Amino acid sequence: MRIVAVADTHLFHGDLVVPDGDVFVHAGDLCRGGDLDELGEAAEWIAGLPHRHKVIVAGNHDWAFVHEAAAARTTLGDAIYLQDREATIEGVRFYGSPWQPEYGAWAFNLPRGELDTVWRMIPTGLDVLITHGPPAGLGDRSPVGGRAGCAALRARVLERQPRLHLFGHIHQDGGTWREGATLFANVTTWECERQPTVIDLDPSTGAVTPVVVPPHGRNDDE
């Protein structure tokens, strides 16, 4: 199964060159302001992609999933929206969650001390976990405050051991890392200055292989 993954497009999706694959994953922040009109624009782009399956997780800019949840899900059409739930695609188990440590007045914020209430819902035996925010120490380097990832998420992922963990949110630290049984990938495109990440997952063996991993992403010194 070839997975093509992005995050943080913020309506700049027209600048992306999206390769074909079996499953397209968006790990959140499709929008900027986050209303239904913006979501509709992003959904129209996603609907036009050639992938057989599309999986979407919301991000902190995607307010429509908070304020108009039913309409937002309808707007996505045939795409699979995962908010603390699971879907099986061609025998591969996906689970998605939009939450991240509280920062500013954004959607899907939770105080760090409360986040494990959602992370403990992550099931065992997953193939692909998708969160908007990163785990602590992997793909979470932020110029605003050092590392911005969630320690409770990292601990829970290492316990649950999905084969692949996809996330975004931190624009400066795209890439892949292996720890334990899991390949971690920050698939940010930072408003499409960074291209999609492509990863192959073999359902029969469980092997997870990075195919295309673009350079890190946004450089705030430029």
Secondary structure, DSSP 8 states (H G I E B T S, - for coil): -EEEEEB--TT-GGG------SEEEE-S---SS--HHHHHHHHHHHHTS--SEEEE---TT-THHHHSHHHHHHHTTTSEE-SSEEEEETTEEEEEE--EE--SS-TTEE-GGGTHHHHTT--TT-SEEEESS-BTTSS-EETTTEE--BHHHHHHHHHH--SEEEE-S-TT--EEEEETTEEEEE-B-TTTTS--EEEEE-TTT--EEEEE-------TT-
